Amino acid sequence: MNEFLWSVRVYYEDTDRGGVVYHTNYLKFMERSRTEMLRSVGFEQDQLIEKENIIFVVRSLQVDYMKPATFNDLLQVSALISHVGHASLTFKQAIKREADDSLICQAQVKVACCHAQEMKPRPIPKTIRREFNYAD
């Protein structure tokens, strides 16, 4: 799959007293982008729990912050699968300000596919692997 792009507006609730986006909110924006990427190809997370008994959990992440985003900025959040393992996906993600295309932050996020109740690794379902062109 190609790079997925999703837009989000910065609201007052996303910022600190100085009007700058609080650092953990960038991670929330990235999580939403990954969720919307799955949704765009027909995978709803609640249905993955119900039908496949799996959830995706963040295993590790590395974030670099370049510039601050501020109240009312329109941001573009990207998600690109850079590696598919047996039970994990690694994403390259970036957040840019749409007005001037400036890079706000970037991250590498590894998510593990886990059994929804036991929280133990499970293989990524073939339906998901096929959708992202990583068939077994």
NUTINU-162323 format. One record per atom (N, C-alpha, C, CB): residue number from 1; atom name; x, y, z. Coordinates in steps of 0.02 Angstrom, whole numbers, plus 50000, padded with zeros to 5 digits. Glycine has a CB too. Layout:
(rec NUM, CA, (X, Y, Z)),
...
//
This chain:
(rec 1, N, (50042, 49941, 50000)),
(rec 1, CA, (50000, 50000, 50000)),
(rec 1, C, (50044, 50062, 50000)),
(rec 1, CB, (49952, 50000, 50061)),
(rec 2, N, (50021, 50112, 49967)),
(rec 2, CA, (50057, 50176, 49965)),
(rec 2, C, (50049, 50213, 50031)),
(rec 2, CB, (50031, 50220, 49907)),
(rec 3, N, (50084, 50268, 50036)),
(rec 3, CA, (50080, 50310, 50096)),
(rec 3, C, (50008, 50334, 50105)),
(rec 3, CB, (50128, 50371, 50091)),
(rec 4, N, (49983, 50328, 50166)),
(rec 4, CA, (49916, 50350, 50183)),
(rec 4, C, (49921, 50420, 50214)),
(rec 4, CB, (49881, 50300, 50232)),
(rec 5, N, (49877, 50465, 50193)),
(rec 5, CA, (49876, 50534, 50219)),
(rec 5, C, (49809, 50548, 50252)),
(rec 5, CB, (49891, 50585, 50163)),
(rec 6, N, (49812, 50581, 50310)),
(rec 6, CA, (49753, 50598, 50348)),
(rec 6, C, (49762, 50668, 50378)),
(rec 6, CB, (49738, 50546, 50403)),
(rec 7, N, (49712, 50710, 50373)),
(rec 7, CA, (49716, 50778, 50399)),
(rec 7, C, (49682, 50785, 50467)),
(rec 7, CB, (49685, 50827, 50349)),
(rec 8, N, (49711, 50828, 50508)),
(rec 8, CA, (49682, 50842, 50574)),
(rec 8, C, (49694, 50915, 50591)),
(rec 8, CB, (49713, 50795, 50629)),
(rec 9, N, (49644, 50947, 50620)),
(rec 9, CA, (49650, 51016, 50643)),
(rec 9, C, (49672, 51016, 50716)),
(rec 9, CB, (49582, 51054, 50635)),
(rec 10, N, (49716, 51062, 50734)),
(rec 10, CA, (49737, 51069, 50804)),
(rec 10, C, (49685, 51111, 50841)),
(rec 10, CB, (49809, 51102, 50810)),
(rec 11, N, (49656, 51081, 50892)),
(rec 11, CA, (49607, 51116, 50933)),
(rec 11, C, (49640, 51142, 50997)),
(rec 11, CB, (49548, 51069, 50951)),
(rec 12, N, (49607, 51186, 51030)),
(rec 12, CA, (49632, 51215, 51092)),
(rec 12, C, (49651, 51161, 51142)),
(rec 12, CB, (49581, 51263, 51122)),
(rec 13, N, (49609, 51109, 51146)),
(rec 13, CA, (49620, 51055, 51194)),
(rec 13, C, (49685, 51016, 51180)),
(rec 13, CB, (49562, 51007, 51192)),
(rec 14, N, (49712, 51022, 51119)),
(rec 14, CA, (49774, 50987, 51100)),
(rec 14, C, (49836, 51025, 51122)),
(rec 14, CB, (49776, 50977, 51025)),
(rec 15, N, (49828, 51086, 51147)),
(rec 15, CA, (49885, 51129, 51160)),
(rec 15, C, (49897, 51140, 51235)),
(rec 15, CB, (49876, 51196, 51125)),
(rec 16, N, (49957, 51165, 51248)),
(rec 16, CA, (49973, 51184, 51317)),
(rec 16, C, (49955, 51258, 51326)),
(rec 16, CB, (50049, 51172, 51333)),
(rec 17, N, (49974, 51285, 51381)),
(rec 17, CA, (49956, 51355, 51396)),
(rec 17, C, (49984, 51404, 51345)),
(rec 17, CB, (49982, 51373, 51466)),
(rec 18, N, (50040, 51387, 51314)),
(rec 18, CA, (50071, 51430, 51263)),
(rec 18, C, (50042, 51422, 51194)),
(rec 18, CB, (50143, 51417, 51261)),
(rec 19, N, (49991, 51379, 51186)),
(rec 19, CA, (49960, 51369, 51121)),
(rec 19, C, (49998, 51320, 51076)),
(rec 19, CB, (49954, 51435, 51086)),
(rec 20, N, (50046, 51284, 51105)),
(rec 20, CA, (50086, 51236, 51068)),
(rec 20, C, (50059, 51165, 51081)),
(rec 20, CB, (50162, 51241, 51087)),
(rec 21, N, (50057, 51124, 51029)),
(rec 21, CA, (50033, 51055, 51037)),
(rec 21, C, (50076, 51018, 51088)),
(rec 21, CB, (50032, 51017, 50969)),
(rec 22, N, (50044, 50988, 51137)),
(rec 22, CA, (50077, 50949, 51189)),
(rec 22, C, (50108, 50887, 51156)),
(rec 22, CB, (50028, 50929, 51246)),
(rec 23, N, (50169, 50869, 51175)),
(rec 23, CA, (50207, 50818, 51138)),
(rec 23, C, (50172, 50751, 51131)),
(rec 23, CB, (50271, 50808, 51172)),
(rec 24, N, (50134, 50729, 51180)),
(rec 24, CA, (50101, 50664, 51173)),
(rec 24, C, (50042, 50665, 51124)),
(rec 24, CB, (50078, 50640, 51240)),
(rec 25, N, (50016, 50724, 51110)),
(rec 25, CA, (49960, 50728, 51064)),
(rec 25, C, (49981, 50710, 50992)),
(rec 25, CB, (49930, 50797, 51065)),
(rec 26, N, (50044, 50720, 50976)),
(rec 26, CA, (50068, 50698, 50910)),
(rec 26, C, (50061, 50623, 50904)),
(rec 26, CB, (50142, 50719, 50898)),
(rec 27, N, (50073, 50586, 50959)),
(rec 27, CA, (50066, 50514, 50957)),
(rec 27, C, (49993, 50494, 50947)),
(rec 27, CB, (50093, 50483, 51023)),
(rec 28, N, (49947, 50533, 50976)),
(rec 28, CA, (49876, 50520, 50966)),
(rec 28, C, (49857, 50531, 50893)),
(rec 28, CB, (49834, 50565, 51011)),
(rec 29, N, (49883, 50584, 50863)),
(rec 29, CA, (49869, 50597, 50792)),
(rec 29, C, (49895, 50540, 50749)),
(rec 29, CB, (49901, 50664, 50770)),
(rec 30, N, (49954, 50514, 50765)),
(rec 30, CA, (49983, 50459, 50727)),
(rec 30, C, (49941, 50395, 50735)),
(rec 30, CB, (50055, 50446, 50748)),
(rec 31, N, (49918, 50382, 50796)),
(rec 31, CA, (49876, 50323, 50808)),
(rec 31, C, (49812, 50328, 50767)),
(rec 31, CB, (49860, 50316, 50883)),
(rec 32, N, (49782, 50386, 50766)),
(rec 32, CA, (49721, 50396, 50727)),
(rec 32, C, (49734, 50384, 50653)),
(rec 32, CB, (49692, 50466, 50738)),
(rec 33, N, (49791, 50407, 50629)),
(rec 33, CA, (49809, 50396, 50559)),
(rec 33, C, (49816, 50322, 50543)),
(rec 33, CB, (49875, 50433, 50542)),
(rec 34, N, (49848, 50284, 50587)),
(rec 34, CA, (49854, 50212, 50576)),
(rec 34, C, (49785, 50179, 50576)),
(rec 34, CB, (49899, 50180, 50629)),
(rec 35, N, (49742, 50200, 50622)),
(rec 35, CA, (49674, 50173, 50625)),
(rec 35, C, (49636, 50190, 50561)),
(rec 35, CB, (49636, 50201, 50686)),
(rec 36, N, (49641, 50251, 50537)),
(rec 36, CA, (49607, 50271, 50476)),
(rec 36, C, (49635, 50235, 50415)),
(rec 36, CB, (49612, 50346, 50466)),
(rec 37, N, (49701, 50219, 50417)),
(rec 37, CA, (49731, 50180, 50363)),
(rec 37, C, (49698, 50111, 50359)),
(rec 37, CB, (49808, 50174, 50372)),
(rec 38, N, (49692, 50078, 50417)),
(rec 38, CA, (49659, 50013, 50418)),
(rec 38, C, (49587, 50019, 50395)),
(rec 38, CB, (49662, 49983, 50489)),
(rec 39, N, (49553, 50070, 50419)),
(rec 39, CA, (49482, 50080, 50401)),
(rec 39, C, (49475, 50091, 50326)),
(rec 39, CB, (49453, 50141, 50440)),
(rec 40, N, (49522, 50126, 50296)),
(rec 40, CA, (49518, 50142, 50224)),
(rec 40, C, (49519, 50080, 50180)),
(rec 40, CB, (49574, 50189, 50205)),
(rec 41, N, (49546, 50025, 50207)),
(rec 41, CA, (49548, 49962, 50168)),
(rec 41, C, (49500, 49910, 50197)),
(rec 41, CB, (49619, 49935, 50166)),
(rec 42, N, (49454, 49932, 50240)),
(rec 42, CA, (49401, 49888, 50262)),
(rec 42, C, (49410, 49852, 50328)),
(rec 42, CB, (49389, 49839, 50212)),
(rec 43, N, (49460, 49871, 50367)),
(rec 43, CA, (49472, 49838, 50432)),
(rec 43, C, (49456, 49886, 50489)),
(rec 43, CB, (49545, 49813, 50437)),
(rec 44, N, (49400, 49872, 50523)),
(rec 44, CA, (49381, 49910, 50582)),
(rec 44, C, (49410, 49874, 50643)),
(rec 44, CB, (49303, 49917, 50588)),
(rec 45, N, (49439, 49912, 50689)),
(rec 45, CA, (49472, 49880, 50745)),
(rec 45, C, (49425, 49841, 50790)),
(rec 45, CB, (49508, 49931, 50786)),
(rec 46, N, (49364, 49864, 50799)),
(rec 46, CA, (49316, 49826, 50840)),
(rec 46, C, (49298, 49761, 50806)),
(rec 46, CB, (49253, 49868, 50853)),
(rec 47, N, (49295, 49760, 50740)),
(rec 47, CA, (49280, 49698, 50704)),
(rec 47, C, (49340, 49650, 50705)),
(rec 47, CB, (49261, 49714, 50632)),
(rec 48, N, (49401, 49677, 50706)),
(rec 48, CA, (49459, 49633, 50712)),
(rec 48, C, (49459, 49597, 50779)),
(rec 48, CB, (49524, 49675, 50704)),
(rec 49, N, (49436, 49632, 50831)),
(rec 49, CA, (49430, 49599, 50897)),
(rec 49, C, (49376, 49545, 50894)),
(rec 49, CB, (49414, 49652, 50952)),
(rec 50, N, (49319, 49564, 50866)),
(rec 50, CA, (49262, 49518, 50865)),
(rec 50, C, (49273, 49458, 50819)),
(rec 50, CB, (49200, 49556, 50842)),
(rec 51, N, (49299, 49469, 50759)),
(rec 51, CA, (49304, 49415, 50709)),
(rec 51, C, (49371, 49379, 50710)),
(rec 51, CB, (49293, 49443, 50641)),
(rec 52, N, (49425, 49415, 50724)),
(rec 52, CA, (49492, 49384, 50722)),
(rec 52, C, (49522, 49375, 50791)),
(rec 52, CB, (49538, 49427, 50680)),
(rec 53, N, (49491, 49405, 50842)),
(rec 53, CA, (49515, 49403, 50911)),
(rec 53, C, (49586, 49432, 50917)),
(rec 53, CB, (49513, 49331, 50937)),
(rec 54, N, (49599, 49486, 50880)),
(rec 54, CA, (49665, 49518, 50883)),
(rec 54, C, (49658, 49593, 50896)),
(rec 54, CB, (49703, 49507, 50818)),
(rec 55, N, (49711, 49620, 50923)),
(rec 55, CA, (49719, 49693, 50929)),
(rec 55, C, (49791, 49709, 50909)),
(rec 55, CB, (49702, 49718, 51002)),
(rec 56, N, (49801, 49771, 50890)),
(rec 56, CA, (49868, 49796, 50876)),
(rec 56, C, (49889, 49841, 50934)),
(rec 56, CB, (49872, 49833, 50808)),
(rec 57, N, (49947, 49827, 50962)),
(rec 57, CA, (49972, 49867, 51018)),
(rec 57, C, (50041, 49895, 51000)),
(rec 57, CB, (49976, 49824, 51083)),
(rec 58, N, (50055, 49955, 51024)),
(rec 58, CA, (50121, 49985, 51011)),
(rec 58, C, (50173, 49946, 51049)),
(rec 58, CB, (50122, 50060, 51030)),
(rec 59, N, (50223, 49923, 51013)),
(rec 59, CA, (50279, 49884, 51042)),
(rec 59, C, (50338, 49930, 51056)),
(rec 59, CB, (50300, 49827, 50994)),
(rec 60, N, (50351, 49975, 51008)),
(rec 60, CA, (50406, 50023, 51017)),
(rec 60, C, (50395, 50082, 50971)),
(rec 60, CB, (50475, 49990, 51003)),
(rec 61, N, (50425, 50138, 50990)),
(rec 61, CA, (50422, 50196, 50947)),
(rec 61, C, (50482, 50241, 50959)),
(rec 61, CB, (50357, 50236, 50958)),
(rec 62, N, (50499, 50276, 50906)),
(rec 62, CA, (50554, 50325, 50909)),
(rec 62, C, (50527, 50387, 50874)),
(rec 62, CB, (50620, 50297, 50875)),
(rec 63, N, (50528, 50443, 50909)),
(rec 63, CA, (50500, 50505, 50883)),
(rec 63, C, (50552, 50560, 50882)),
(rec 63, CB, (50439, 50527, 50925)),
(rec 64, N, (50553, 50598, 50827)),
(rec 64, CA, (50595, 50658, 50822)),
(rec 64, C, (50549, 50717, 50812)),
(rec 64, CB, (50647, 50652, 50764)),
(rec 65, N, (50556, 50767, 50856)),
(rec 65, CA, (50516, 50828, 50851)),
(rec 65, C, (50559, 50882, 50819)),
(rec 65, CB, (50490, 50851, 50921)),
(rec 66, N, (50533, 50914, 50766)),
(rec 66, CA, (50571, 50965, 50730)),
(rec 66, C, (50546, 51036, 50744)),
(rec 66, CB, (50568, 50951, 50657)),
(rec 67, N, (50481, 51045, 50738)),
(rec 67, CA, (50450, 51112, 50746)),
(rec 67, C, (50385, 51103, 50785)),
(rec 67, CB, (50438, 51147, 50677)),
(rec 68, N, (50363, 51155, 50818)),
(rec 68, CA, (50298, 51149, 50853)),
(rec 68, C, (50239, 51161, 50806)),
(rec 68, CB, (50296, 51198, 50911)),
(rec 69, N, (50185, 51126, 50820)),
(rec 69, CA, (50121, 51142, 50789)),
(rec 69, C, (50083, 51184, 50840)),
(rec 69, CB, (50081, 51077, 50767)),
(rec 70, N, (50040, 51227, 50816)),
(rec 70, CA, (50005, 51272, 50862)),
(rec 70, C, (49930, 51271, 50848)),
(rec 70, CB, (50032, 51344, 50854)),
(rec 71, N, (49894, 51302, 50895)),
(rec 71, CA, (49821, 51305, 50891)),
(rec 71, C, (49798, 51325, 50821)),
(rec 71, CB, (49794, 51355, 50943)),
(rec 72, N, (49750, 51288, 50795)),
(rec 72, CA, (49715, 51300, 50732)),
(rec 72, C, (49755, 51279, 50670)),
(rec 72, CB, (49698, 51371, 50727)),
(rec 73, N, (49816, 51253, 50678)),
(rec 73, CA, (49852, 51226, 50620)),
(rec 73, C, (49813, 51168, 50591)),
(rec 73, CB, (49924, 51204, 50640)),
(rec 74, N, (49817, 51162, 50525)),
(rec 74, CA, (49791, 51102, 50491)),
(rec 74, C, (49852, 51059, 50477)),
(rec 74, CB, (49751, 51121, 50426)),
(rec 75, N, (49851, 50998, 50502)),
(rec 75, CA, (49908, 50953, 50496)),
(rec 75, C, (49892, 50895, 50450)),
(rec 75, CB, (49930, 50928, 50565)),
(rec 76, N, (49943, 50870, 50417)),
(rec 76, CA, (49936, 50810, 50377)),
(rec 76, C, (49979, 50755, 50409)),
(rec 76, CB, (49956, 50823, 50302)),
(rec 77, N, (49947, 50700, 50426)),
(rec 77, CA, (49981, 50645, 50460)),
(rec 77, C, (49986, 50587, 50411)),
(rec 77, CB, (49943, 50624, 50525)),
(rec 78, N, (50048, 50564, 50400)),
(rec 78, CA, (50058, 50509, 50353)),
(rec 78, C, (50073, 50444, 50391)),
(rec 78, CB, (50115, 50525, 50305)),
(rec 79, N, (50057, 50389, 50357)),
(rec 79, CA, (50073, 50323, 50383)),
(rec 79, C, (50093, 50280, 50324)),
(rec 79, CB, (50011, 50292, 50422)),
(rec 80, N, (50150, 50248, 50330)),
(rec 80, CA, (50176, 50204, 50278)),
(rec 80, C, (50203, 50141, 50312)),
(rec 80, CB, (50231, 50240, 50235)),
(rec 81, N, (50180, 50084, 50290)),
(rec 81, CA, (50207, 50021, 50317)),
(rec 81, C, (50275, 50010, 50286)),
(rec 81, CB, (50158, 49960, 50304)),
(rec 82, N, (50326, 50008, 50328)),
(rec 82, CA, (50394, 49999, 50303)),
(rec 82, C, (50420, 49927, 50312)),
(rec 82, CB, (50441, 50047, 50338)),
(rec 83, N, (50387, 49889, 50356)),
(rec 83, CA, (50408, 49820, 50366)),
(rec 83, C, (50349, 49780, 50394)),
(rec 83, CB, (50469, 49816, 50415)),
(rec 84, N, (50342, 49719, 50368)),
(rec 84, CA, (50292, 49673, 50394)),
(rec 84, C, (50328, 49612, 50420)),
(rec 84, CB, (50239, 49654, 50340)),
(rec 85, N, (50320, 49598, 50484)),
(rec 85, CA, (50348, 49538, 50514)),
(rec 85, C, (50293, 49486, 50522)),
(rec 85, CB, (50379, 49554, 50583)),
(rec 86, N, (50310, 49432, 50553)),
(rec 86, CA, (50262, 49378, 50564)),
(rec 86, C, (50203, 49402, 50607)),
(rec 86, CB, (50296, 49317, 50597)),
(rec 87, N, (50218, 49440, 50660)),
(rec 87, CA, (50167, 49464, 50706)),
(rec 87, C, (50174, 49539, 50720)),
(rec 87, CB, (50170, 49425, 50771)),
(rec 88, N, (50204, 49576, 50674)),
(rec 88, CA, (50213, 49648, 50686)),
(rec 88, C, (50213, 49687, 50621)),
(rec 88, CB, (50278, 49661, 50724)),
(rec 89, N, (50196, 49751, 50627)),
(rec 89, CA, (50200, 49799, 50572)),
(rec 89, C, (50242, 49857, 50596)),
(rec 89, CB, (50129, 49823, 50550)),
(rec 90, N, (50286, 49882, 50553)),
(rec 90, CA, (50325, 49942, 50569)),
(rec 90, C, (50302, 49997, 50522)),
(rec 90, CB, (50402, 49929, 50563)),
(rec 91, N, (50285, 50054, 50551)),
(rec 91, CA, (50262, 50112, 50513)),
(rec 91, C, (50313, 50168, 50515)),
(rec 91, CB, (50195, 50137, 50541)),
(rec 92, N, (50321, 50202, 50459)),
(rec 92, CA, (50355, 50266, 50457)),
(rec 92, C, (50299, 50317, 50455)),
(rec 92, CB, (50405, 50273, 50395)),
(rec 93, N, (50303, 50364, 50502)),
(rec 93, CA, (50250, 50415, 50505)),
(rec 93, C, (50281, 50484, 50510)),
(rec 93, CB, (50204, 50402, 50565)),
(rec 94, N, (50245, 50532, 50483)),
(rec 94, CA, (50266, 50602, 50486)),
(rec 94, C, (50205, 50646, 50495)),
(rec 94, CB, (50307, 50622, 50423)),
(rec 95, N, (50216, 50704, 50526)),
(rec 95, CA, (50164, 50755, 50532)),
(rec 95, C, (50192, 50819, 50502)),
(rec 95, CB, (50141, 50766, 50607)),
(rec 96, N, (50155, 50847, 50454)),
(rec 96, CA, (50174, 50909, 50422)),
(rec 96, C, (50119, 50960, 50429)),
(rec 96, CB, (50192, 50898, 50347)),
(rec 97, N, (50138, 51023, 50430)),
(rec 97, CA, (50090, 51078, 50430)),
(rec 97, C, (50068, 51088, 50357)),
(rec 97, CB, (50120, 51145, 50461)),
(rec 98, N, (50003, 51085, 50344)),
(rec 98, CA, (49980, 51090, 50275)),
(rec 98, C, (49994, 51158, 50244)),
(rec 98, CB, (49906, 51076, 50272)),
(rec 99, N, (49991, 51211, 50283)),
(rec 99, CA, (49999, 51279, 50255)),
(rec 99, C, (50066, 51290, 50222)),
(rec 99, CB, (49990, 51330, 50310)),
(rec 100, N, (50120, 51262, 50251)),
(rec 100, CA, (50186, 51274, 50223)),
(rec 100, C, (50226, 51210, 50212)),
(rec 100, CB, (50225, 51320, 50268)),
(rec 101, N, (50194, 51152, 50221)),
(rec 101, CA, (50225, 51086, 50210)),
(rec 101, C, (50286, 51075, 50255)),
(rec 101, CB, (50246, 51079, 50137)),
(rec 102, N, (50291, 51111, 50311)),
(rec 102, CA, (50349, 51102, 50355)),
(rec 102, C, (50340, 51040, 50398)),
(rec 102, CB, (50358, 51164, 50400)),
(rec 103, N, (50395, 51004, 50407)),
(rec 103, CA, (50396, 50943, 50446)),
(rec 103, C, (50394, 50960, 50520)),
(rec 103, CB, (50457, 50900, 50429)),
(rec 104, N, (50343, 50937, 50555)),
(rec 104, CA, (50333, 50949, 50626)),
(rec 104, C, (50369, 50895, 50666)),
(rec 104, CB, (50258, 50952, 50644)),
(rec 105, N, (50354, 50832, 50650)),
(rec 105, CA, (50387, 50776, 50683)),
(rec 105, C, (50382, 50714, 50639)),
(rec 105, CB, (50356, 50763, 50752)),
(rec 106, N, (50425, 50666, 50655)),
(rec 106, CA, (50423, 50602, 50619)),
(rec 106, C, (50436, 50546, 50669)),
(rec 106, CB, (50474, 50601, 50561)),
(rec 107, N, (50413, 50487, 50651)),
(rec 107, CA, (50420, 50431, 50698)),
(rec 107, C, (50424, 50365, 50661)),
(rec 107, CB, (50361, 50429, 50747)),
(rec 108, N, (50452, 50317, 50695)),
(rec 108, CA, (50449, 50248, 50674)),
(rec 108, C, (50412, 50212, 50730)),
(rec 108, CB, (50521, 50216, 50661)),
(rec 109, N, (50357, 50178, 50712)),
(rec 109, CA, (50314, 50146, 50761)),
(rec 109, C, (50306, 50073, 50743)),
(rec 109, CB, (50245, 50182, 50765)),
(rec 110, N, (50323, 50029, 50790)),
(rec 110, CA, (50314, 49958, 50780)),
(rec 110, C, (50254, 49936, 50821)),
(rec 110, CB, (50378, 49917, 50800)),
(rec 111, N, (50206, 49904, 50788)),
(rec 111, CA, (50147, 49878, 50823)),
(rec 111, C, (50147, 49803, 50818)),
(rec 111, CB, (50081, 49908, 50793)),
(rec 112, N, (50127, 49771, 50873)),
(rec 112, CA, (50123, 49699, 50876)),
(rec 112, C, (50050, 49677, 50870)),
(rec 112, CB, (50154, 49672, 50941)),
(rec 113, N, (50040, 49623, 50834)),
(rec 113, CA, (49975, 49592, 50829)),
(rec 113, C, (49969, 49543, 50887)),
(rec 113, CB, (49964, 49555, 50759)),
(rec 114, N, (49918, 49553, 50930)),
(rec 114, CA, (49912, 49513, 50991)),
(rec 114, C, (49842, 49483, 50997)),
(rec 114, CB, (49928, 49554, 51052)),
(rec 115, N, (49838, 49427, 51032)),
(rec 115, CA, (49775, 49397, 51052)),
(rec 115, C, (49740, 49448, 51097)),
(rec 115, CB, (49786, 49328, 51089)),
(rec 116, N, (49677, 49461, 51083)),
(rec 116, CA, (49641, 49515, 51117)),
(rec 116, C, (49635, 49506, 51192)),
(rec 116, CB, (49573, 49522, 51088)),
(rec 117, N, (49629, 49444, 51216)),
(rec 117, CA, (49622, 49433, 51288)),
(rec 117, C, (49689, 49415, 51321)),
(rec 117, CB, (49571, 49379, 51301)),
(rec 118, N, (49727, 49373, 51289)),
(rec 118, CA, (49789, 49348, 51320)),
(rec 118, C, (49848, 49397, 51313)),
(rec 118, CB, (49808, 49282, 51289)),
(rec 119, N, (49842, 49444, 51266)),
(rec 119, CA, (49894, 49494, 51252)),
(rec 119, C, (49960, 49460, 51234)),
(rec 119, CB, (49904, 49539, 51313)),
(rec 120, N, (49957, 49404, 51199)),
(rec 120, CA, (50016, 49369, 51174)),
(rec 120, C, (50018, 49377, 51099)),
(rec 120, CB, (50015, 49293, 51195)),
(rec 121, N, (50078, 49379, 51070)),
(rec 121, CA, (50084, 49388, 50997)),
(rec 121, C, (50047, 49334, 50958)),
(rec 121, CB, (50157, 49387, 50977)),
(rec 122, N, (50017, 49357, 50903)),
(rec 122, CA, (49983, 49313, 50856)),
(rec 122, C, (50004, 49332, 50786)),
(rec 122, CB, (49905, 49316, 50863)),
(rec 123, N, (50004, 49285, 50740)),
(rec 123, CA, (50021, 49302, 50670)),
(rec 123, C, (49971, 49352, 50642)),
(rec 123, CB, (50023, 49238, 50626)),
(rec 124, N, (49995, 49397, 50600)),
(rec 124, CA, (49950, 49444, 50567)),
(rec 124, C, (49906, 49403, 50519)),
(rec 124, CB, (49991, 49499, 50528)),
(rec 125, N, (49840, 49412, 50522)),
(rec 125, CA, (49795, 49374, 50478)),
(rec 125, C, (49812, 49383, 50404)),
(rec 125, CB, (49722, 49395, 50491)),
(rec 126, N, (49803, 49330, 50366)),
(rec 126, CA, (49818, 49331, 50294)),
(rec 126, C, (49778, 49384, 50257)),
(rec 126, CB, (49805, 49262, 50263)),
(rec 127, N, (49716, 49397, 50280)),
(rec 127, CA, (49676, 49448, 50246)),
(rec 127, C, (49709, 49517, 50251)),
(rec 127, CB, (49605, 49450, 50277)),
(rec 128, N, (49739, 49531, 50307)),
(rec 128, CA, (49773, 49596, 50316)),
(rec 128, C, (49838, 49596, 50276)),
(rec 128, CB, (49787, 49609, 50391)),
(rec 129, N, (49876, 49542, 50280)),
(rec 129, CA, (49939, 49538, 50242)),
(rec 129, C, (49926, 49547, 50168)),
(rec 129, CB, (49974, 49470, 50255)),
(rec 130, N, (49874, 49515, 50142)),
(rec 130, CA, (49858, 49521, 50070)),
(rec 130, C, (49840, 49593, 50052)),
(rec 130, CB, (49800, 49474, 50051)),
(rec 131, N, (49801, 49625, 50096)),
(rec 131, CA, (49780, 49694, 50081)),
(rec 131, C, (49839, 49741, 50076)),
(rec 131, CB, (49732, 49719, 50135)),
(rec 132, N, (49890, 49729, 50114)),
(rec 132, CA, (49949, 49771, 50113)),
(rec 132, C, (50005, 49742, 50069)),
(rec 132, CB, (49975, 49782, 50183)),
(rec 133, N, (49985, 49693, 50026)),
(rec 133, CA, (50032, 49663, 49978)),
(rec 133, C, (50090, 49628, 50011)),
(rec 133, CB, (50058, 49716, 49932)),
(rec 134, N, (50078, 49593, 50066)),
(rec 134, CA, (50129, 49554, 50100)),
(rec 134, C, (50102, 49483, 50111)),
(rec 134, CB, (50149, 49587, 50168)),
(rec 135, N, (50076, 49453, 50059)),
(rec 135, CA, (50049, 49386, 50065)),
(rec 135, C, (50104, 49335, 50080)),
(rec 135, CB, (50013, 49366, 50001)),
(rec 136, N, (50085, 49283, 50117)),
(rec 136, CA, (50133, 49230, 50135)),
(rec 136, C, (50149, 49188, 50074)),
(rec 136, CB, (50104, 49185, 50191)),
//
